[in-house]
């Protein structure tokens, strides 16, 4: 299984001091499993799209877009 790199890394901040760099669909899945925000539709879509990217069903670019949307809605996008 490949890590499926994102077009550009995504910075997310938790509790104003802990910053994480998400550089691939694999990193995103790991982060989404300990998601600090509400697990709403954007969260579920991002998780599914990242899992799909790892399986080769969806592009890493689509997973990236879904992850960024979920992070922005959760207010953790740095």
Secondary structure, DSSP 8 states (H G I E B T S, - for coil): ----EEEEEEEEEETTTEEEEEEEHHHHHHHHTT--S---HHHHHHHHHHHHHHHTSS-HHHHHHHHHHHHHHHT-B-
